[in-house]
Amino acid sequence: MLNFINNNVLKGYFSTDMAIDLGTANTLIYVRGQGIVLNEPSVVAIRQDGGPNGKKVIQQVGLAAKQMLGRTPGNITAIRPMKDGVIADFTVTEQMLKHFIKKVNPPRLFSANPRIVICVPYGSTQVERRAIREAAYGAGARKVELIEEPMAAAIGANLPVEEATGSMVVDIGGGTTEVGVISLGGIVYSNSVRVGGDKFDEAIINYIRRNYGMLIGEVTAELIKKEIGSAFPGSEVREMEVKGRNLAEGIPRSFTISSNEILEALTDPLNSIISAVKSALEHTLPELGADIAEKGMVLTGGGALLRDIDRLLMEETGLSVIIAEDPLTCVVRGSGIALENMDQLVGVFASD
C-alpha cells in the first residue's frame, strides 16, 4: 500500500499535466491535482525596439498587458492574439502560452514535459485546430489532446454526458457562442456562432458613437456591460456616468447612459445567440428534445453573467434555463475533469 502511494506521489511530482482554456478574452489553466491555478486575460504587450523594422520583444503578458490596452506609447502595442476562439497571431499565441505554462509550472530538476488538454471551438476548422495543437507543442507540451468547448462546458457543469439522455449547453465566451446537445459521451448536434462578449462590447461602442457622438474604448465598453448591461427589460433602470471623447469637439467629455439604452445596443448580438439556440433545438432528435424539455438548458461562459440573459432565453424558447455554478471557469473545469479521467473518458476528446 505504502509503495503504491509513493509511486503515485512520484508520478504527481514529475508530471504537471494541465488543461488549458485558451479563450479569446481569458486564458485559464487547470493543473492536475491542484485545480485552477491561472486565470489571466489573453493579451500580450509587444515592444518594438529600434524603429519599424526593429526587433519585437514581449513586454507584458496577461493582466499587466490588459491594463495597457488603448494606453500604449508608439513603440508598444497591446494585442489579443486570439480572435473568435481561434489563433489570429500564431507566434504571439505560442509565446503567451509559453509564458503562462512557465508561470504555473516553473522548470525544475527531473520535471517532465506536461501532457496538455486544450479547448477548441466546435466550429473551428482543421487548420485552426492544427495551429492550436502546434502552439501547445511549441510551448513545451509532451502530448496534446483537444476537447471541444460544448463537451468541456457540459462536463464542467456536471451534466450527465455519459448517459443516454440529452443535455443542452450554451457556452457564451468572448469570441464565440457554442450551443451543444450531448448524449452518450458525444456531441449529437452543435452550432457555433462567432458572437460573444467581444461583440457585446463592440455593439456598445457603436451605439454610443451613433447616439451620443462619443468615442469610448474597449475597456470602458466592458465596464459598462458589467455594470449596467442587461439582456431583458427590468423594472429597475440603472444609470452610469461614462467618460469618452466627443467626436465633434475632439475633447474628453462625460455623459450618463442607462441600462435600457445598453439593452437596445445589445439587441443584434443577443438575437444571433437566440437564433443559434433555436436552430439547435430544431435539429435535435425528438427523444433528446424531450429530455431537454424536461431538464432545460445550462448556460456557461462569461456571457452567462450578463444580467437576465437566462430570462431572455426562457422567454424565447419556453424552456427552463439554468446558469451553471461559476460559469466563467466551467470550460476549464470540464477539461480538467477530462484530464484527470483521461483513460475513462477517451471518447470526449476531438480529433483534428
Number of C-alpha atoms within 10 A of each C-alpha: 6 7 8 9 10 11 12 11 11 11 12 13 12 15 17 20 23 29 32 28 27 24 27 25 23 21 20 22 27 28 22 18 12 10 15 18 14 17 18 18 21 24 28 26 23 20 20 17 13 10 8 9 8 10 10 14 12 17 15 19 22 20 15 15 23 22 16 19 18 13 12 15 10 8 13 18 20 23 19 23 22 22 17 22 27 24 22 16 14 16 12 21 25 21 18 23 22 18 17 21 21 13 12 15 18 10 12 8 6 9 13 17 18 21 20 27 28 26 29 25 26 25 19 16 13 10 10 18 22 15 19 22 22 16 22 26 20 15 20 19 21 14 14 18 18 23 27 23 31 31 34 28 31 29 25 24 23 14 20 16 22 16 13 13 19 28 26 33 31 29 30 27 29 25 23 28 30 30 30 31 29 26 21 16 19 17 19 16 18 23 19 23 19 21 22 27 24 23 19 25 23 17 20 27 21 17 19 19 17 11 9 13 15 25 19 18 17 15 14 16 22 18 13 22 20 13 15 20 27 23 22 20 14 13 6 8 11 14 15 13 10 16 16 19 17 17 14 8 10 11 10 13 14 12 11 9 17 15 23 20 18 21 20 17 22 22 14 15 18 20 12 16 23 16 13 21 25 16 14 19 21 11 14 20 13 11 11 20 21 14 15 22 18 12 16 20 26 25 27 30 25 20 22 23 20 19 18 16 19 21 16 18 22 16 13 13 15 12 15 17 22 17 18 23 14 15 23 22 22 26 32 31 28 26 34 31 20 23 26 17 11 16 9 10 14 12 13 22 21 16 11 12
